[in-house]
Amino acid sequence: MTSSEKVLLTNMGKPVSLVFDNKSNINKFNSLVSTYIDNNNEVLYANAPIYRLYFSDEKDRKPVFDLTGLSIPYIKEVIDKTDEIKNNWLILNEPFNILMVVLIRDLTMRGKTDEEALNNAILYLTLSFYSSLHFKYYRKFLPNENIMNYTLNNISSKYKFKQSGVIVKALLETAQVSHNTYKNDLIRGTDLDLINYIRNLHTRLNNLMKNFRDAYDKNYKSKNYLNTETDSNDVEDYNETDNVSLVINRVSNMSTNKFFSSEINERFINVSASYSNCSPITLKKAVQSIKDTEKNRVTELMISILQTYLMDSNNSIDSIASSKFIAYSIMAYSKSNTKNQNILKIKELLDYFMKNNCNKYSDTEREATRINYRKGLYMYIVLIIQGCVVHS
């Protein structure tokens, strides 16, 4: 055999293509990836590789084999027939990796029609790699969160984790650069092309992890960290505000993702509408319109809500998950004639959202009605933030 052989595609390409000709199977795959991300949002929406990501054979890889109808023993037989794969190449002797690259190629060939599924496939393979790479670089002990935060605060912006803000974005952007670099070779589809695609993606992710681990180790040895103690008045201590800002960034990113990636929470809509005395149907339509068009400003709103809460020294980070967060947020918002810049910003954003996403709000001249709908949207966002932290 020569390097132009296509053993992998000859034996696996057609079954995968037939599976994804069925739109319901595309939807099943997208749902699998979305559910995995939701279940691991605390890990993936951390600002640095602080937590371990688990990617299991039974729960996470098996559904892909089941969906495509290609079994592990069958793929191992195909691998054995492929001269380009050497026995000592562990990542290439893993049937899941081989199946995913065939799947990614098929979705790439389909172009824009299945772009969401393609991005999900690239991300899913990437998360599988990340799980093992995190174990590789933090095998003995999970990293110290305070040293991680110090590292992130003090490294240059050339580091991907600092550029991207959250783990999942850094991983996906790294993977997409790799995909776009080798896309044409992948489409050509020789065994060597598919093998190189896997190796190049894994190498880029390995370098991402190694470079950050090296920076972390320097701070570990120097005992550099962001102090999270709240009872010290020593001006030499690290600034507590820096640590709060990191938490605000992480929680707002996590909550924004939950808001946009999940279905509208009917219970939260009903609670919010009841609290504010507005129509749940109208409020839900407004929220759906916001989900479709307003990502950047939603993040801004969540940051302002979290800043209002956490800049009060009586409120701890841990208490965001408690009913205290909801009660305090209601109290802060309800104050009349407030000069709090965060609250003023919140009200300005709520007015913008409702004017641009709710006809009943923009058409009415009754200020009481507008107040109720602003309050309803505010409550819904507060519940999203609190619920996201509770389940993270």
C-alpha positions, -999 to 999 in steps of 0.1 A, spaced: 0 0 0 10 36 -5 4 69 12 -24 76 -13 -45 47 1 -79 54 16 -85 23 38 -102 44 65 -127 61 42 -133 29 21 -144 10 52 -160 38 72 -169 68 50 -201 54 35 -218 43 67 -210 77 84 -223 96 54 -256 76 53 -261 83 90 -258 120 86 -280 121 55 -307 118 81 -314 152 98 -327 136 130 -293 119 135 -276 153 131 -299 166 158 -291 137 180 -254 144 177 -258 181 184 -279 172 215 -252 148 227 -225 175 225 -248 202 240 -257 180 269 -221 172 276 -212 209 277 -241 216 300 -231 188 324 -196 201 325 -201 239 324 -182 246 356 -151 229 341 -155 243 306 -164 279 316 -136 283 341 -111 309 331 -82 285 333 -76 247 334 -85 245 371 -108 215 372 -105 179 358 -127 171 328 -139 135 326 -147 120 292 -158 84 296 -160 55 272 -195 43 282 -213 76 287 -196 100 263 -179 79 235 -203 50 231 -232 72 219 -212 82 188 -205 45 180 -242 37 185 -253 66 164 -231 57 134 -236 19 138 -198 13 136 -186 -9 165 -152 -7 183 -141 -42 171 -150 -33 135 -130 0 136 -100 -18 152 -100 -42 123 -100 -13 99 -71 3 119 -52 -30 116 -55 -29 78 -41 7 77 -4 6 70 0 43 79 -10 36 116 18 22 137 11 1 167 28 24 191 7 55 182 -18 54 210 -41 83 198 -43 67 164 -51 33 177 -81 47 196 -113 38 175 -131 69 188 -105 93 174 -106 75 140 -144 76 139 -145 113 148 -121 123 121 -141 104 95 -172 121 109 -156 156 108 -145 150 72 -181 141 62 -195 172 79 -168 194 63 -178 181 29 -214 192 35 -204 228 38 -226 254 55 -256 232 57 -244 214 88 -220 239 102 -233 236 138 -227 198 137 -192 203 122 -183 227 150 -197 203 176 -178 174 161 -145 193 162 -152 204 198 -162 169 209 -130 154 197 -111 183 212 -128 178 246 -119 141 245 -82 151 239 -84 179 266 -96 154 292 -65 132 288 -41 162 284 -54 177 316 -46 144 334 -12 144 317 -2 178 330 -19 177 364 -16 140 371 -7 139 407 -27 170 420 -53 193 407 -39 228 402 -41 253 430 -69 278 420 -52 308 436 -20 302 417 -40 295 385 -57 329 389 -24 346 396 -9 330 365 -38 340 343 -36 376 356 1 380 350 8 361 318 8 380 285 -21 381 261 -3 357 237 -16 328 259 -48 315 245 -65 310 278 -60 347 286 -72 357 251 -103 336 251 -115 341 287 -129 306 292 -116 271 286 -141 260 261 -136 290 239 -98 286 240 -101 249 230 -125 255 202 -106 284 187 -74 264 188 -92 234 172 -108 256 145 -74 270 135 -60 235 131 -91 224 112 -89 253 87 -52 247 82 -56 211 73 -91 212 59 -81 207 22 -59 177 31 -88 163 52 -112 166 22 -86 148 0 -90 120 25 -60 96 23 -52 76 54 -22 98 59 -43 130 56 -67 117 83 -39 106 105 -21 139 102 -53 158 110 -56 140 143 -19 143 151 -18 181 143 -49 188 164 -35 168 193 -1 186 190 -17 221 191 -38 212 222 -7 197 239 13 228 233 -16 249 246 -16 229 279 22 226 282 28 264 277 3 273 304 16 245 327 51 260 324 39 294 334 19 279 363 50 260 375 70 292 377 44 308 400 40 276 420 78 276 427 78 313 435 47 309 457 28 336 437 -10 335 441 -41 356 443 -52 357 480 -88 348 486 -89 356 523 -114 384 531 -104 393 566 -69 407 560 -63 445 560 -26 443 551 -20 466 521 8 442 510 -17 414 503 -29 408 468 -59 428 459 -92 410 468 -109 430 440 -88 412 414 -101 378 426 -137 390 427 -133 403 391 -122 368 380 -153 353 397 -176 378 380 -160 371 347 -163 333 351 -199 333 364 -211 358 339 -196 338 310 -211 306 324 -245 322 329 -245 338 294 -237 304 278 -266 289 298 -290 316 287 -282 312 250 -275 274 248 -305 262 268 -342 263 262 -362 290 279 -369 280 315 -406 280 318 -406 279 356 -383 310 357 -406 328 333 -437 321 354 -419 331 386 -406 363 370 -440 372 355 -458 366 387 -433 387 407 -436 416 383 -472 413 374 -467 410 336 -478 385 310 -457 353 310 -464 348 273 -452 383 264 -421 380 287 -412 347 271 -414 361 236 -392 390 246 -366 366 261 -366 345 229 -360 376 208 -332 386 231 -317 351 228 -317 355 190 -300 389 188 -284 403 219 -254 382 232 -229 410 241 -254 431 260 -267 401 280 -232 395 292 -229 432 302 -262 429 321 -251 398 340 -217 415 349 -235 445 363 -259 423 384 -229 404 398 -209 435 405 -238 450 424 -239 420 446 -202 412 451 -190 447 456 -209 447 489 -185 433 514 -214 415 532 -219 392 502 -196 363 497 -189 345 464 -204 313 477 -237 329 486 -245 336 449 -259 300 449 -283 309 478 -316 327 481 -297 356 496 -285 365 461 -321 368 448 -333 387 478 -304 412 477 -308 416 439 -345 425 443 -337 449 471 -309 467 452 -330 470 421 -361 483 440 -344 513 456 -357 545 443 -335 575 434 -304 553 436 -270 567 425 -254 532 422 -239 532 387 -244 494 383 -281 497 390 -284 526 367 -266 506 340 -289 476 347 -320 497 342 -306 513 310 -299 478 296 -333 464 306 -350 494 289 -330 488 257 -338 451 257 -375 456 261 -378 485 236 -360 464 209 -375 430 217 -411 435 231 -438 452 210 -461 455 240 -434 474 258 -425 497 230 -461 504 220 -475 513 254 -473 548 269 -481 535 304 -449 537 325 -462 512 351 -465 485 324 -429 492 312 -417 490 348 -433 456 352 -417 442 321 -383 455 330 -386 440 364 -398 407 349 -368 404 326 -345 414 355 -359 387 377 -355 361 349 -318 370 345 -312 369 382 -328 334 384 -306 322 355 -274 334 372 -284 318 405 -296 286 389 -264 283 369 -242 286 400 -264 261 420 -260 234 393 -224 241 384 
